């Protein structure tokens, strides 16, 4: 063998050995023993896979199934129509001839032999006042909804998901939290179980169930965008309570009083408001958490009104301006003693 051929073979062997050493070193640096095992299993499968390669696209997707939560809750949400007599109703009177005008009767007399007929009043008819939703919380007919759904109503008509219709009575209402408790006279109703709103996490999937624009049993999905949100929607002074669950589940007119549920089908809020400049859904909706609903509903059922303890102080957000005004350096909230 010529010397030149020996040199070429030696160089090639050296290159192969060098490449093997380099590859081994890179594997040890990039994939330690425990990580290399999992990496290999991901692409090549375990020993039981009999040498078949498992592709990433064939792995089960981590998707959320909303169907069970939807099926278990739509029967527990009702439609609520409110009726009231229009204000300023013009009552028509029916009397004698000449349009009951004394001027004509003075000259021509009354067609009834001088006797004026007694005026008859037409009874005013109740007109639809609004449309909302409600959530069945007990099998014997108790339903929670928003106060603004039933406010000023003279009659409430509740329609179940199976199209049965009942007249409802108001057990009690609380404008401060915008909650109301009503009841229909029936039994064996489907109930949405109460969940723990305090256990909710931002980013968790939730479903809004209600009757937007009269479309019954409508389900929309979103995530929890924020917790403990205040939007300044109340008009009840210092007693106003706001600690909303903010979601991006679509909510519109008619959803008020409907259910916000988690994927376990548990009630975690009552849909109440949206943030919009047009009156229609614009991206965010707000629900009263069950941590508040439970207290309000329990009091309304037991006492007909909400029992509250008063500390004699008012609490407000501690802004930079207020902190500078009072020389406060710590973070938190500001408590003022009521005068």
Secondary structure as a PSIPRED ss2 file (coil, helix, strand):
# PSIPRED VFORMAT (PSIPRED V4.0)

   1 X C   1.000  0.000  0.000
   2 X C   1.000  0.000  0.000
   3 X H   0.000  1.000  0.000
   4 X H   0.000  1.000  0.000
   5 X H   0.000  1.000  0.000
   6 X H   0.000  1.000  0.000
   7 X H   0.000  1.000  0.000
   8 X H   0.000  1.000  0.000
   9 X H   0.000  1.000  0.000
  10 X H   0.000  1.000  0.000
  11 X H   0.000  1.000  0.000
  12 X H   0.000  1.000  0.000
  13 X H   0.000  1.000  0.000
  14 X H   0.000  1.000  0.000
  15 X H   0.000  1.000  0.000
  16 X H   0.000  1.000  0.000
  17 X H   0.000  1.000  0.000
  18 X H   0.000  1.000  0.000
  19 X H   0.000  1.000  0.000
  20 X H   0.000  1.000  0.000
  21 X H   0.000  1.000  0.000
  22 X H   0.000  1.000  0.000
  23 X H   0.000  1.000  0.000
  24 X H   0.000  1.000  0.000
  25 X H   0.000  1.000  0.000
  26 X H   0.000  1.000  0.000
  27 X H   0.000  1.000  0.000
  28 X H   0.000  1.000  0.000
  29 X H   0.000  1.000  0.000
  30 X H   0.000  1.000  0.000
  31 X C   1.000  0.000  0.000
  32 X C   1.000  0.000  0.000
  33 X H   0.000  1.000  0.000
  34 X H   0.000  1.000  0.000
  35 X H   0.000  1.000  0.000
  36 X H   0.000  1.000  0.000
  37 X H   0.000  1.000  0.000
  38 X H   0.000  1.000  0.000
  39 X H   0.000  1.000  0.000
  40 X H   0.000  1.000  0.000
  41 X H   0.000  1.000  0.000
  42 X H   0.000  1.000  0.000
  43 X H   0.000  1.000  0.000
  44 X H   0.000  1.000  0.000
  45 X C   1.000  0.000  0.000
  46 X C   1.000  0.000  0.000
  47 X H   0.000  1.000  0.000
  48 X H   0.000  1.000  0.000
  49 X H   0.000  1.000  0.000
  50 X C   1.000  0.000  0.000
  51 X C   1.000  0.000  0.000
  52 X C   1.000  0.000  0.000
  53 X C   1.000  0.000  0.000
  54 X C   1.000  0.000  0.000
  55 X C   1.000  0.000  0.000
  56 X H   0.000  1.000  0.000
  57 X H   0.000  1.000  0.000
  58 X H   0.000  1.000  0.000
  59 X C   1.000  0.000  0.000
  60 X C   1.000  0.000  0.000
  61 X C   1.000  0.000  0.000
  62 X C   1.000  0.000  0.000
  63 X C   1.000  0.000  0.000
  64 X C   1.000  0.000  0.000
  65 X C   1.000  0.000  0.000
  66 X C   1.000  0.000  0.000
  67 X H   0.000  1.000  0.000
  68 X H   0.000  1.000  0.000
  69 X H   0.000  1.000  0.000
  70 X H   0.000  1.000  0.000
  71 X H   0.000  1.000  0.000
  72 X H   0.000  1.000  0.000
  73 X H   0.000  1.000  0.000
  74 X H   0.000  1.000  0.000
  75 X H   0.000  1.000  0.000
  76 X H   0.000  1.000  0.000
  77 X E   0.000  0.000  1.000
  78 X E   0.000  0.000  1.000
  79 X E   0.000  0.000  1.000
  80 X E   0.000  0.000  1.000
  81 X E   0.000  0.000  1.000
  82 X E   0.000  0.000  1.000
  83 X E   0.000  0.000  1.000
  84 X E   0.000  0.000  1.000
  85 X E   0.000  0.000  1.000
  86 X C   1.000  0.000  0.000
  87 X C   1.000  0.000  0.000
  88 X C   1.000  0.000  0.000
  89 X C   1.000  0.000  0.000
  90 X C   1.000  0.000  0.000
  91 X C   1.000  0.000  0.000
  92 X C   1.000  0.000  0.000
  93 X E   0.000  0.000  1.000
  94 X E   0.000  0.000  1.000
  95 X C   1.000  0.000  0.000
  96 X C   1.000  0.000  0.000
  97 X C   1.000  0.000  0.000
  98 X H   0.000  1.000  0.000
  99 X H   0.000  1.000  0.000
 100 X H   0.000  1.000  0.000
 101 X C   1.000  0.000  0.000
 102 X H   0.000  1.000  0.000
 103 X H   0.000  1.000  0.000
 104 X H   0.000  1.000  0.000
 105 X H   0.000  1.000  0.000
 106 X H   0.000  1.000  0.000
 107 X H   0.000  1.000  0.000
 108 X H   0.000  1.000  0.000
 109 X C   1.000  0.000  0.000
 110 X C   1.000  0.000  0.000
 111 X C   1.000  0.000  0.000
 112 X C   1.000  0.000  0.000
 113 X C   1.000  0.000  0.000
 114 X C   1.000  0.000  0.000
 115 X C   1.000  0.000  0.000
 116 X C   1.000  0.000  0.000
 117 X C   1.000  0.000  0.000
 118 X C   1.000  0.000  0.000
 119 X C   1.000  0.000  0.000
 120 X E   0.000  0.000  1.000
 121 X E   0.000  0.000  1.000
 122 X C   1.000  0.000  0.000
 123 X C   1.000  0.000  0.000
 124 X C   1.000  0.000  0.000
 125 X C   1.000  0.000  0.000
 126 X E   0.000  0.000  1.000
 127 X E   0.000  0.000  1.000
 128 X E   0.000  0.000  1.000
 129 X E   0.000  0.000  1.000
 130 X E   0.000  0.000  1.000
 131 X E   0.000  0.000  1.000
 132 X E   0.000  0.000  1.000
 133 X E   0.000  0.000  1.000
 134 X E   0.000  0.000  1.000
 135 X E   0.000  0.000  1.000
 136 X E   0.000  0.000  1.000
 137 X C   1.000  0.000  0.000
 138 X C   1.000  0.000  0.000
 139 X C   1.000  0.000  0.000
 140 X C   1.000  0.000  0.000
 141 X C   1.000  0.000  0.000
 142 X E   0.000  0.000  1.000
 143 X E   0.000  0.000  1.000
 144 X E   0.000  0.000  1.000
 145 X E   0.000  0.000  1.000
 146 X C   1.000  0.000  0.000
 147 X H   0.000  1.000  0.000
 148 X H   0.000  1.000  0.000
 149 X H   0.000  1.000  0.000
 150 X H   0.000  1.000  0.000
 151 X C   1.000  0.000  0.000
 152 X C   1.000  0.000  0.000
 153 X C   1.000  0.000  0.000
 154 X C   1.000  0.000  0.000
 155 X E   0.000  0.000  1.000
 156 X E   0.000  0.000  1.000
 157 X E   0.000  0.000  1.000
 158 X E   0.000  0.000  1.000
 159 X E   0.000  0.000  1.000
 160 X C   1.000  0.000  0.000
 161 X C   1.000  0.000  0.000
 162 X C   1.000  0.000  0.000
 163 X C   1.000  0.000  0.000
 164 X C   1.000  0.000  0.000
 165 X E   0.000  0.000  1.000
 166 X E   0.000  0.000  1.000
 167 X E   0.000  0.000  1.000
 168 X E   0.000  0.000  1.000
 169 X E   0.000  0.000  1.000
 170 X E   0.000  0.000  1.000
 171 X E   0.000  0.000  1.000
 172 X E   0.000  0.000  1.000
 173 X E   0.000  0.000  1.000
 174 X E   0.000  0.000  1.000
 175 X C   1.000  0.000  0.000
 176 X C   1.000  0.000  0.000
 177 X C   1.000  0.000  0.000
 178 X C   1.000  0.000  0.000
 179 X E   0.000  0.000  1.000
 180 X E   0.000  0.000  1.000
 181 X E   0.000  0.000  1.000
 182 X E   0.000  0.000  1.000
 183 X E   0.000  0.000  1.000
 184 X E   0.000  0.000  1.000
 185 X C   1.000  0.000  0.000
 186 X C   1.000  0.000  0.000
 187 X C   1.000  0.000  0.000
 188 X C   1.000  0.000  0.000
 189 X C   1.000  0.000  0.000
 190 X C   1.000  0.000  0.000
 191 X C   1.000  0.000  0.000
 192 X C   1.000  0.000  0.000
 193 X C   1.000  0.000  0.000
 194 X E   0.000  0.000  1.000
 195 X C   1.000  0.000  0.000
 196 X C   1.000  0.000  0.000
 197 X H   0.000  1.000  0.000
 198 X H   0.000  1.000  0.000
 199 X H   0.000  1.000  0.000
 200 X C   1.000  0.000  0.000
 201 X C   1.000  0.000  0.000
 202 X C   1.000  0.000  0.000
 203 X C   1.000  0.000  0.000
 204 X C   1.000  0.000  0.000
 205 X E   0.000  0.000  1.000
 206 X E   0.000  0.000  1.000
 207 X E   0.000  0.000  1.000
 208 X E   0.000  0.000  1.000
 209 X E   0.000  0.000  1.000
 210 X E   0.000  0.000  1.000
 211 X C   1.000  0.000  0.000
 212 X H   0.000  1.000  0.000
 213 X H   0.000  1.000  0.000
 214 X H   0.000  1.000  0.000
 215 X C   1.000  0.000  0.000
 216 X C   1.000  0.000  0.000
 217 X C   1.000  0.000  0.000
 218 X E   0.000  0.000  1.000
 219 X E   0.000  0.000  1.000
 220 X E   0.000  0.000  1.000
 221 X E   0.000  0.000  1.000
 222 X E   0.000  0.000  1.000
 223 X E   0.000  0.000  1.000
 224 X E   0.000  0.000  1.000
 225 X E   0.000  0.000  1.000
 226 X E   0.000  0.000  1.000
 227 X E   0.000  0.000  1.000
 228 X E   0.000  0.000  1.000
 229 X E   0.000  0.000  1.000
 230 X C   1.000  0.000  0.000
 231 X C   1.000  0.000  0.000
 232 X C   1.000  0.000  0.000
 233 X C   1.000  0.000  0.000
 234 X C   1.000  0.000  0.000
 235 X C   1.000  0.000  0.000
 236 X C   1.000  0.000  0.000
 237 X H   0.000  1.000  0.000
 238 X H   0.000  1.000  0.000
 239 X H   0.000  1.000  0.000
 240 X C   1.000  0.000  0.000
 241 X C   1.000  0.000  0.000
 242 X C   1.000  0.000  0.000
 243 X C   1.000  0.000  0.000
 244 X E   0.000  0.000  1.000
 245 X E   0.000  0.000  1.000
 246 X E   0.000  0.000  1.000
 247 X E   0.000  0.000  1.000
 248 X C   1.000  0.000  0.000
 249 X C   1.000  0.000  0.000
 250 X C   1.000  0.000  0.000
 251 X C   1.000  0.000  0.000
 252 X C   1.000  0.000  0.000
 253 X C   1.000  0.000  0.000
 254 X C   1.000  0.000  0.000
 255 X C   1.000  0.000  0.000
 256 X C   1.000  0.000  0.000
 257 X C   1.000  0.000  0.000
 258 X C   1.000  0.000  0.000
 259 X E   0.000  0.000  1.000
 260 X E   0.000  0.000  1.000
 261 X E   0.000  0.000  1.000
 262 X C   1.000  0.000  0.000
 263 X C   1.000  0.000  0.000
 264 X C   1.000  0.000  0.000
 265 X C   1.000  0.000  0.000
 266 X C   1.000  0.000  0.000
 267 X E   0.000  0.000  1.000
 268 X E   0.000  0.000  1.000
 269 X E   0.000  0.000  1.000
 270 X E   0.000  0.000  1.000
 271 X E   0.000  0.000  1.000
 272 X E   0.000  0.000  1.000
 273 X E   0.000  0.000  1.000
 274 X E   0.000  0.000  1.000
 275 X C   1.000  0.000  0.000
 276 X C   1.000  0.000  0.000
 277 X C   1.000  0.000  0.000
 278 X C   1.000  0.000  0.000
 279 X C   1.000  0.000  0.000
 280 X C   1.000  0.000  0.000
 281 X C   1.000  0.000  0.000
 282 X C   1.000  0.000  0.000
 283 X C   1.000  0.000  0.000
 284 X C   1.000  0.000  0.000
 285 X E   0.000  0.000  1.000
 286 X E   0.000  0.000  1.000
 287 X E   0.000  0.000  1.000
 288 X E   0.000  0.000  1.000
 289 X E   0.000  0.000  1.000
 290 X H   0.000  1.000  0.000
 291 X H   0.000  1.000  0.000
 292 X H   0.000  1.000  0.000
 293 X H   0.000  1.000  0.000
 294 X H   0.000  1.000  0.000
 295 X H   0.000  1.000  0.000
 296 X H   0.000  1.000  0.000
 297 X H   0.000  1.000  0.000
 298 X H   0.000  1.000  0.000
 299 X H   0.000  1.000  0.000
 300 X H   0.000  1.000  0.000
 301 X H   0.000  1.000  0.000
 302 X H   0.000  1.000  0.000
 303 X H   0.000  1.000  0.000
 304 X C   1.000  0.000  0.000
 305 X C   1.000  0.000  0.000
 306 X C   1.000  0.000  0.000
 307 X C   1.000  0.000  0.000
 308 X C   1.000  0.000  0.000
 309 X C   1.000  0.000  0.000
 310 X C   1.000  0.000  0.000
 311 X C   1.000  0.000  0.000
 312 X C   1.000  0.000  0.000
 313 X E   0.000  0.000  1.000
 314 X E   0.000  0.000  1.000
 315 X E   0.000  0.000  1.000
 316 X E   0.000  0.000  1.000
 317 X E   0.000  0.000  1.000
 318 X C   1.000  0.000  0.000
 319 X C   1.000  0.000  0.000
 320 X H   0.000  1.000  0.000
 321 X H   0.000  1.000  0.000
 322 X H   0.000  1.000  0.000
 323 X H   0.000  1.000  0.000
 324 X H   0.000  1.000  0.000
 325 X H   0.000  1.000  0.000
 326 X H   0.000  1.000  0.000
 327 X C   1.000  0.000  0.000
 328 X C   1.000  0.000  0.000
 329 X C   1.000  0.000  0.000
 330 X C   1.000  0.000  0.000
 331 X C   1.000  0.000  0.000
 332 X C   1.000  0.000  0.000
 333 X E   0.000  0.000  1.000
 334 X E   0.000  0.000  1.000
 335 X E   0.000  0.000  1.000
 336 X E   0.000  0.000  1.000
 337 X E   0.000  0.000  1.000
 338 X C   1.000  0.000  0.000
 339 X C   1.000  0.000  0.000
